């Protein structure tokens, strides 16, 4: 099986998640090609047996490059097993309303693009304090403080559950193996 992994990233953490997914799929004996949505061009979906899309939520939305690509490829993607990994700090939040909000944003992406992945995983992201400008660092520190999160701005803070991400990738590969054949319409 050949799996395409398409990712968008703002601060680099979603790239790390995409690489972890790639390593997991490869460790299961499958081929993987990873593309950054910012550099996509024309991806040949004919080489793919399955697709995993990874995108971060920033300012209440996914990157435009991801939503545009999904919308333009939705018909072809309908013929492939697909998985979506949404990356956000909300996934690490202790507040149920934030989990509901991230689910709403994810559902809105699918409605807007017409893509319906087989599986979805909500992965917690990271606070990249050293990369932020002064105002963003101040804002993110305030939000983290309010939610009981880390406020040390001298280092990055990752919240991703790497074991859950690996289990998700393994489950997706298994679902692709046992899923009935689909054909693009």
C-alpha positions as CSV (number, residue, x, y, z in Angstrom):
1,X,0.0,0.0,0.0
2,X,1.2,3.5,-0.8
3,X,0.0,6.2,1.6
4,X,0.2,9.9,0.8
5,X,0.5,12.2,3.8
6,X,-0.4,15.8,3.2
7,X,0.3,18.4,5.9
8,X,0.0,22.1,6.6
9,X,2.0,23.7,9.3
10,X,2.3,27.2,10.8
11,X,5.0,26.6,13.6
12,X,6.4,23.2,12.5
13,X,4.6,20.9,15.0
14,X,2.2,19.5,12.4
15,X,5.3,18.6,10.3
16,X,6.6,16.6,13.2
17,X,3.2,14.8,13.5
18,X,3.3,14.0,9.8
19,X,6.8,12.6,10.1
20,X,5.7,10.4,13.0
21,X,2.7,9.1,11.0
22,X,5.0,8.4,8.1
23,X,7.5,6.5,10.3
24,X,4.6,4.4,11.8
25,X,3.1,3.5,8.4
26,X,6.6,2.6,7.0
27,X,7.3,0.5,10.1
28,X,4.2,-1.5,9.1
29,X,5.7,-2.3,5.7
30,X,4.0,0.3,3.5
31,X,5.3,3.1,1.2
32,X,4.8,6.7,2.2
33,X,5.2,10.0,0.4
34,X,4.9,13.2,2.5
35,X,3.9,16.5,1.0
36,X,3.8,20.0,2.6
37,X,0.6,21.7,1.5
38,X,2.5,24.9,1.0
39,X,4.5,23.2,-1.7
40,X,1.9,20.9,-3.2
41,X,1.6,21.8,-6.8
42,X,-0.1,18.9,-8.6
43,X,0.1,15.8,-6.4
44,X,-0.5,12.6,-8.4
45,X,-3.2,10.8,-6.5
46,X,-3.0,7.9,-8.8
47,X,0.0,6.6,-6.9
48,X,-2.0,6.6,-3.6
49,X,-3.9,3.8,-2.0
50,X,-4.8,5.9,1.0
51,X,-4.3,9.5,2.1
52,X,-3.7,11.1,5.5
53,X,-4.2,14.8,5.9
54,X,-2.8,16.7,8.9
55,X,-3.6,20.3,9.6
56,X,-3.3,22.7,12.5
57,X,-6.0,25.0,13.7
58,X,-4.9,28.6,14.1
59,X,-7.3,31.5,14.8
60,X,-10.2,29.2,14.4
61,X,-9.4,27.8,11.0
62,X,-7.2,25.3,9.1
63,X,-4.6,26.6,6.6
64,X,-6.1,27.8,3.4
65,X,-3.7,25.6,1.4
66,X,-5.2,22.5,3.0
67,X,-8.9,23.5,2.6
68,X,-8.3,24.5,-1.0
69,X,-6.5,21.3,-1.8
70,X,-9.2,19.2,-0.2
71,X,-11.9,21.1,-2.1
72,X,-10.3,20.7,-5.4
73,X,-9.4,17.0,-4.9
74,X,-12.6,16.0,-3.0
75,X,-14.0,13.9,-5.9
76,X,-10.8,12.0,-6.4
77,X,-10.3,11.6,-2.6
78,X,-13.7,10.1,-2.4
79,X,-12.2,7.0,-4.0
80,X,-9.5,6.6,-1.5
81,X,-9.5,5.7,2.2
82,X,-8.7,8.9,4.0
83,X,-7.8,10.0,7.5
84,X,-7.6,13.5,9.0
85,X,-5.4,14.6,11.9
86,X,-6.5,17.9,13.4
87,X,-3.8,19.6,15.5
88,X,-4.8,22.1,18.1
89,X,-4.1,23.3,21.6
90,X,-7.9,22.8,22.2
91,X,-7.4,19.1,22.0
92,X,-5.3,19.4,25.2
93,X,-7.7,21.7,27.0
94,X,-9.4,20.5,30.1
95,X,-12.6,22.4,29.0
96,X,-15.3,20.4,27.2
97,X,-16.5,23.5,25.3
98,X,-13.1,23.8,23.6
99,X,-13.3,20.1,22.5
100,X,-16.7,20.9,21.1
101,X,-15.4,23.9,19.3
102,X,-12.6,22.1,17.6
103,X,-15.0,19.4,16.6
104,X,-17.2,22.1,15.1
105,X,-14.3,23.6,13.2
106,X,-13.4,20.1,11.9
107,X,-16.9,19.4,10.7
108,X,-17.1,22.8,9.0
109,X,-13.9,21.9,7.0
110,X,-15.5,18.7,5.8
111,X,-18.7,20.4,4.9
112,X,-16.8,23.2,3.1
113,X,-14.6,20.8,1.1
114,X,-16.9,17.9,0.5
115,X,-14.3,15.5,1.8
116,X,-15.4,12.7,4.2
117,X,-12.4,10.9,5.7
118,X,-12.8,7.3,7.1
119,X,-11.1,8.3,10.4
120,X,-10.4,11.5,12.3
121,X,-8.0,12.1,15.2
122,X,-7.8,15.2,17.3
123,X,-4.1,15.6,18.3
124,X,-3.0,18.1,20.8
125,X,-0.4,20.6,19.5
126,X,2.4,22.5,21.1
127,X,3.1,25.9,22.5
128,X,6.2,27.2,20.7
129,X,6.9,30.2,22.9
130,X,10.4,30.9,21.6
131,X,9.1,31.3,18.0
132,X,6.4,33.8,18.9
133,X,6.7,37.5,18.7
134,X,6.2,39.5,21.9
135,X,2.5,40.0,21.6
136,X,1.7,36.4,20.6
137,X,3.9,35.1,23.4
138,X,2.0,37.3,25.9
139,X,-1.4,36.2,24.6
140,X,-0.5,32.5,24.5
141,X,1.0,32.8,28.0
142,X,-2.2,34.4,29.3
143,X,-4.3,31.6,27.7
144,X,-2.0,28.9,29.1
145,X,-2.2,30.5,32.6
146,X,-6.0,30.7,32.5
147,X,-6.2,27.0,31.6
148,X,-3.5,25.9,34.0
149,X,-0.9,25.2,31.3
150,X,2.8,25.9,31.2
151,X,3.9,29.5,31.2
152,X,7.7,29.1,30.9
153,X,8.3,31.1,27.7
154,X,11.9,30.0,27.3
155,X,11.0,26.6,25.9
156,X,8.5,24.7,23.7
157,X,5.8,22.7,25.4
158,X,4.4,19.6,23.5
159,X,1.0,18.2,24.4
160,X,0.8,15.5,21.6
161,X,0.0,12.0,22.8
162,X,2.5,10.2,20.6
163,X,1.3,6.8,21.6
164,X,-2.3,7.7,20.7
165,X,-1.1,9.1,17.3
166,X,0.8,5.9,16.6
167,X,-2.2,3.8,17.5
168,X,-4.4,6.0,15.2
169,X,-2.0,5.4,12.3
170,X,-1.9,1.6,13.0
171,X,-5.7,1.6,13.2
172,X,-6.0,3.5,9.9
173,X,-3.7,1.1,8.1
174,X,-5.7,-1.8,9.4
175,X,-9.0,-0.2,8.3
176,X,-7.5,0.3,4.8
177,X,-6.5,-3.3,4.7
178,X,-10.0,-4.5,5.6
179,X,-12.0,-1.8,3.9
180,X,-13.9,-2.8,0.7
181,X,-12.3,-1.6,-2.5
182,X,-13.5,1.9,-3.5
183,X,-13.4,3.5,-6.9
184,X,-13.2,7.2,-7.8
185,X,-16.4,8.5,-9.4
